[in-house]
Amino acid sequence: MIAISLPPTQRSNWNTISFTSTLYLYPILDLLLAHIPSQWQAEVRLGLQEALVNAAKHGNNLDPSKTVIVRYSTIKENYFWIISDEGNGFVPECNCEVEQEELLPPDYAENGRGLCILHQVFDLVRWNRKGNQLSLCKQIAEQATQNPIVS
């Protein structure tokens, strides 16, 4: 089940989507990407997918009785997402201050790779103290949306 909040009011420009723990994320990602400039959608989709999978799979253990909540907003050229799960939380062990070539270990281990992708895609990646709420921000300057750099 997916629940969507009413459109933002003048006092708040935040929207909310909540859903039961699942890995079927296409409709949720489509909603979250609706206002992202098209040239940034693939990159942001990858990052949001990693964050949502982590919340549903690792946070909630894919327990359908548990919910993932996503609050999101756009303020000028900044896109914000706050993703919360009902898990016990964790302390990230990933040191993502590495070269891009080092992001994928030789054995392509699953654990840790998603965290490094988050740091590559988003300009801000922060967890709450408990480790069950992730805040993300992507800054997309108007000039950058017209001519994104593709590497």
Backbone bond lengths (Angstrom), bond angles and torsions (degrees), N, CA, C in turn:
res aa  C-N    CA-C-N  psi(-1)  N-CA   C-N-CA  omega(-1)  CA-C   N-CA-C  phi
1 M - - - 1.441 - - 1.521 109.30 -
2 I 1.333 116.18 139.11 1.454 122.58 176.97 1.522 107.83 -117.70
3 A 1.321 116.30 132.85 1.463 121.46 175.58 1.518 107.97 -119.42
4 I 1.333 116.13 135.57 1.461 121.91 -178.81 1.514 108.04 -123.98
5 S 1.344 116.28 136.53 1.455 120.02 179.20 1.520 110.83 -74.73
6 L 1.313 115.75 164.75 1.454 121.50 174.37 1.527 109.29 -65.79
7 P 1.341 117.93 160.51 1.464 119.29 178.79 1.528 110.79 -56.65
8 P 1.343 116.79 152.65 1.453 119.84 -177.71 1.532 112.09 -61.50
9 T 1.319 114.89 151.26 1.460 121.21 176.85 1.520 109.00 -95.13
10 Q 1.318 116.14 178.66 1.463 119.03 178.36 1.522 111.45 -65.78
11 R 1.345 117.29 -27.08 1.458 120.31 -179.18 1.519 112.35 -81.54
12 S 1.304 117.69 -21.77 1.459 120.59 -178.36 1.523 109.36 -141.24
13 N 1.301 116.40 135.38 1.461 119.72 177.39 1.532 110.90 -110.98
14 W 1.332 117.01 26.53 1.460 122.52 178.33 1.525 110.41 -100.32
15 N 1.318 115.93 139.76 1.461 123.88 172.18 1.525 107.80 -110.45
16 T 1.325 116.19 162.04 1.460 120.80 178.99 1.520 109.84 -136.19
17 I 1.331 114.95 136.83 1.458 122.88 171.14 1.520 105.79 -125.69
18 S 1.315 116.79 133.55 1.462 119.88 172.83 1.524 108.23 -128.99
19 F 1.324 115.00 148.50 1.463 119.52 -179.17 1.513 109.63 -152.81
20 T 1.322 115.54 152.94 1.461 120.01 176.36 1.521 108.27 -70.32
21 S 1.317 115.86 153.07 1.465 121.26 -176.32 1.521 111.03 -59.21
22 T 1.308 115.30 117.92 1.458 123.09 179.91 1.516 108.57 -155.25
23 L 1.310 116.30 159.80 1.457 120.83 173.18 1.527 111.00 -101.14
24 Y 1.326 117.42 1.13 1.461 121.21 174.66 1.524 107.18 -83.69
25 L 1.325 115.60 91.44 1.464 121.59 -169.07 1.526 114.25 -109.13
26 Y 1.323 118.40 -2.11 1.468 119.93 -175.40 1.528 113.45 -53.94
27 P 1.337 119.55 -51.23 1.470 117.81 -178.14 1.530 112.52 -65.51
28 I 1.307 116.89 -33.51 1.466 120.62 179.38 1.524 109.73 -68.54
29 L 1.315 116.85 -46.20 1.464 120.54 178.36 1.522 111.07 -61.81
30 D 1.327 117.22 -40.91 1.466 120.14 178.36 1.525 111.05 -59.36
31 L 1.326 117.24 -41.92 1.470 120.83 178.18 1.527 111.09 -65.68
32 L 1.322 116.74 -42.53 1.459 120.52 -177.63 1.526 112.86 -70.55
33 L 1.316 117.07 -22.80 1.468 121.37 -177.76 1.527 113.18 -99.09
34 A 1.312 117.78 1.28 1.463 121.92 -172.77 1.526 113.68 -54.96
35 H 1.322 118.32 -33.61 1.467 120.55 -176.09 1.529 113.42 -109.51
36 I 1.324 116.89 8.74 1.463 120.94 176.88 1.529 108.13 -81.07
37 P 1.343 118.38 133.63 1.468 119.59 176.99 1.534 110.70 -54.19
38 S 1.316 115.77 140.18 1.468 121.31 -171.71 1.530 113.13 -56.10
39 Q 1.319 117.82 -35.50 1.461 119.33 -177.48 1.535 112.80 -70.48
40 W 1.311 118.54 -12.06 1.467 122.85 178.78 1.521 112.24 -107.41
41 Q 1.318 118.76 -6.04 1.458 120.89 -172.05 1.529 113.73 -63.67
42 A 1.312 119.29 -41.30 1.473 120.30 -178.12 1.524 111.09 -62.95
43 E 1.315 116.59 -44.79 1.466 121.12 -179.54 1.529 111.38 -64.85
44 V 1.332 116.69 -47.59 1.458 120.61 -178.84 1.528 110.49 -67.72
45 R 1.332 117.25 -36.19 1.471 120.48 176.91 1.523 110.25 -59.28
46 L 1.313 117.26 -44.97 1.467 120.98 179.28 1.529 110.21 -59.17
47 G 1.325 116.96 -47.45 1.458 120.19 -179.33 1.515 112.91 -64.47
48 L 1.333 117.43 -45.75 1.465 120.55 179.30 1.528 111.36 -65.18
49 Q 1.320 116.73 -38.20 1.461 119.64 178.33 1.526 109.93 -61.10
50 E 1.324 117.81 -44.43 1.465 120.80 177.88 1.522 110.81 -59.36
51 A 1.332 116.58 -44.74 1.466 120.55 -178.53 1.526 111.47 -65.24
52 L 1.330 117.50 -42.55 1.462 120.88 -179.16 1.530 111.83 -69.91
53 V 1.324 117.19 -38.96 1.466 120.35 176.29 1.525 109.59 -62.27
54 N 1.332 116.70 -44.49 1.469 119.73 178.66 1.528 111.00 -58.42
55 A 1.337 117.12 -44.06 1.464 120.69 -178.43 1.528 111.01 -65.03
56 A 1.333 117.75 -46.72 1.466 121.29 -177.01 1.533 112.04 -72.99
57 K 1.329 116.20 -44.62 1.466 120.73 -173.32 1.524 112.22 -82.72
58 H 1.318 116.96 -53.98 1.462 120.60 -174.83 1.530 111.92 -86.31
59 G 1.325 117.06 -37.56 1.460 120.13 179.75 1.508 112.39 -75.08
60 N 1.330 116.49 -54.70 1.467 121.26 -175.55 1.521 114.16 -97.60
61 N 1.324 117.39 2.14 1.478 121.94 -179.67 1.527 112.27 52.62
62 L 1.320 117.08 33.48 1.466 124.13 -179.05 1.527 112.82 53.98
63 D 1.308 115.85 27.82 1.460 121.92 178.16 1.529 108.20 -76.16
64 P 1.343 118.98 113.90 1.467 120.61 -176.47 1.527 114.01 -66.74
65 S 1.325 117.23 -10.66 1.469 118.66 176.14 1.529 111.55 -85.82
66 K 1.335 116.65 -7.00 1.462 121.06 178.96 1.524 110.19 -103.08
67 T 1.317 115.39 153.06 1.463 121.89 -172.98 1.525 111.30 -117.77
68 V 1.325 115.57 145.79 1.460 122.96 168.77 1.525 105.91 -106.04
69 I 1.315 116.59 131.96 1.465 121.70 179.70 1.523 108.26 -117.29
70 V 1.331 115.72 131.46 1.458 121.76 177.93 1.521 108.35 -122.03
71 R 1.316 116.10 118.27 1.463 121.70 171.36 1.522 105.69 -102.10
72 Y 1.337 116.77 138.32 1.463 119.05 -177.28 1.525 110.65 -146.02
73 S 1.333 113.94 152.57 1.455 120.14 -176.78 1.517 109.99 -157.77
74 T 1.309 115.10 157.93 1.453 122.31 172.83 1.515 107.63 -124.03
75 I 1.312 115.96 125.86 1.457 121.70 177.21 1.526 106.43 -129.58
76 K 1.329 114.66 109.42 1.472 122.35 -174.02 1.515 108.89 55.40
77 E 1.320 118.59 -118.41 1.466 121.56 -177.59 1.520 112.16 -101.07
78 N 1.329 116.80 18.48 1.458 121.56 -178.90 1.523 109.68 -111.85
79 Y 1.312 115.84 127.66 1.456 122.89 177.82 1.529 107.10 -108.51
80 F 1.327 116.48 125.59 1.455 122.45 -175.59 1.526 111.12 -118.57
81 W 1.337 115.99 143.49 1.456 123.34 173.33 1.525 107.82 -138.25
82 I 1.319 116.53 136.18 1.462 122.08 172.40 1.527 106.01 -122.92
83 I 1.328 115.95 115.62 1.460 122.41 -174.14 1.521 108.29 -112.03
84 S 1.338 116.04 121.92 1.472 121.58 -178.24 1.517 110.05 -120.82
85 D 1.334 115.46 141.53 1.460 120.24 173.13 1.522 108.65 -125.13
86 E 1.320 116.36 175.92 1.459 121.67 -177.91 1.523 112.31 -102.05
87 G 1.320 116.15 18.54 1.460 120.37 -178.74 1.513 113.11 -79.82
88 N 1.342 114.66 -178.15 1.456 121.43 -179.23 1.518 113.14 -79.97
89 G 1.334 116.99 -9.41 1.462 121.26 -179.60 1.515 112.12 85.84
90 F 1.318 114.98 175.84 1.460 121.01 -179.95 1.518 108.87 -161.19
91 V 1.322 114.92 167.63 1.457 121.70 174.59 1.524 105.98 -111.06
92 P 1.340 117.89 118.41 1.466 119.39 -178.39 1.522 110.99 -61.10
93 E 1.336 115.51 133.49 1.458 120.92 179.90 1.522 111.89 -104.62
94 C 1.317 116.34 -1.61 1.461 120.82 -174.17 1.521 110.76 -79.35
95 N 1.312 116.79 124.61 1.460 121.56 171.64 1.515 106.19 -95.89
96 C 1.311 116.11 99.56 1.458 120.08 -173.25 1.525 112.53 -94.82
97 E 1.297 117.18 20.64 1.458 121.88 175.49 1.531 108.55 -90.11
98 V 1.315 117.28 49.04 1.452 121.90 -175.73 1.521 109.54 -120.46
99 E 1.311 114.88 167.18 1.456 120.60 176.55 1.526 109.51 -68.57
100 Q 1.339 117.38 151.51 1.470 120.68 -178.58 1.521 112.38 -57.46
101 E 1.329 118.16 -35.54 1.456 120.82 -178.79 1.523 111.65 -63.59
102 E 1.336 116.87 -24.17 1.456 120.84 -178.25 1.523 112.36 -88.03
103 L 1.334 118.53 -4.78 1.457 120.36 -176.42 1.518 112.75 -65.98
104 L 1.311 117.16 -34.90 1.461 120.32 179.20 1.524 108.70 -102.21
105 P 1.323 116.86 108.01 1.459 119.21 -179.88 1.523 110.65 -65.12
106 P 1.344 117.13 159.02 1.473 120.05 -177.31 1.525 113.09 -55.09
107 D 1.320 118.51 -34.35 1.460 120.17 -179.11 1.526 111.98 -91.22
108 Y 1.344 117.65 5.36 1.462 123.01 179.87 1.530 111.72 50.48
109 A 1.307 115.66 44.83 1.464 121.04 179.37 1.518 109.70 -57.51
110 E 1.338 115.74 140.41 1.457 120.71 -178.22 1.520 112.18 -74.05
111 N 1.318 118.35 -39.29 1.455 120.88 -174.46 1.513 111.10 -74.55
112 G 1.312 116.09 125.82 1.454 121.46 177.06 1.505 114.61 99.23
113 R 1.319 118.38 -27.88 1.465 120.75 -177.88 1.521 110.62 -64.56
114 G 1.340 117.52 -42.17 1.462 120.97 179.88 1.516 112.60 -62.34
115 L 1.335 116.44 -37.33 1.459 119.94 178.84 1.524 110.62 -64.08
116 C 1.309 116.25 -40.21 1.467 119.55 178.53 1.526 111.38 -67.77
117 I 1.334 117.02 -35.83 1.467 120.26 176.15 1.525 109.64 -61.95
118 L 1.333 117.41 -41.33 1.469 120.31 177.88 1.515 110.96 -56.49
119 H 1.332 116.82 -44.19 1.462 120.62 -179.10 1.528 112.23 -69.09
120 Q 1.317 117.32 -25.33 1.464 120.38 177.90 1.526 111.42 -80.17
121 V 1.318 117.99 -34.34 1.464 121.91 -175.04 1.529 112.05 -84.19
122 F 1.334 117.23 -42.75 1.459 120.93 -171.21 1.526 111.77 -102.88
123 D 1.331 114.69 151.62 1.457 121.29 179.19 1.523 111.86 -83.15
124 L 1.316 116.76 -20.66 1.458 122.02 177.98 1.518 108.17 -137.82
125 V 1.324 116.14 127.93 1.460 122.80 177.18 1.520 106.46 -135.99
126 R 1.341 116.58 111.78 1.470 120.98 -177.34 1.521 110.54 -139.75
127 W 1.337 116.27 139.93 1.453 122.52 173.87 1.518 109.10 -107.05
128 N 1.341 115.67 153.00 1.451 119.19 172.17 1.532 108.55 -73.02
129 R 1.325 116.76 174.85 1.474 120.47 -176.83 1.526 112.44 -60.49
130 K 1.326 116.81 -38.65 1.464 120.29 -179.20 1.528 111.74 -71.63
131 G 1.334 117.13 -27.79 1.457 120.83 -179.90 1.512 113.96 87.62
132 N 1.341 117.02 19.96 1.467 119.17 178.35 1.527 111.80 -117.67
133 Q 1.328 116.63 13.65 1.460 121.43 176.36 1.524 108.48 -139.62
134 L 1.312 115.38 125.52 1.456 122.90 -176.36 1.521 109.40 -114.25
135 S 1.329 116.59 128.83 1.468 122.04 175.44 1.522 108.44 -108.47
136 L 1.327 115.19 130.56 1.461 121.99 -179.27 1.517 109.84 -126.95
137 C 1.324 116.08 147.23 1.464 121.04 174.23 1.520 108.81 -141.20
138 K 1.318 115.37 137.16 1.461 122.35 174.10 1.514 107.11 -122.69
139 Q 1.317 116.69 120.47 1.461 121.60 178.39 1.520 108.22 -96.10
140 I 1.319 114.99 121.88 1.457 120.06 -179.09 1.524 107.55 -124.81
141 A 1.315 116.04 97.72 1.460 120.24 179.24 1.513 109.07 -68.28
142 E 1.327 116.63 146.86 1.465 120.49 -177.92 1.517 111.24 -57.49
143 Q 1.322 117.08 -39.41 1.455 120.95 178.27 1.533 109.97 -63.25
144 A 1.332 116.83 -39.52 1.463 120.46 -179.57 1.524 111.35 -69.19
145 T 1.345 118.53 -30.40 1.463 119.34 -179.11 1.517 111.31 -71.37
146 Q 1.336 116.76 -23.34 1.455 119.21 179.37 1.524 110.81 -80.64
147 N 1.319 117.33 -33.44 1.456 121.82 -177.81 1.516 111.07 -137.24
148 P 1.331 119.15 69.71 1.462 118.96 -179.97 1.513 110.75 -65.64
149 I 1.309 116.13 146.72 1.452 121.60 178.52 1.519 107.82 -87.14
150 V 1.292 117.00 123.78 1.455 122.07 178.85 1.513 107.12 -106.41
151 S 1.324 116.01 123.31 1.458 118.28 179.68 1.494 111.73 -106.99
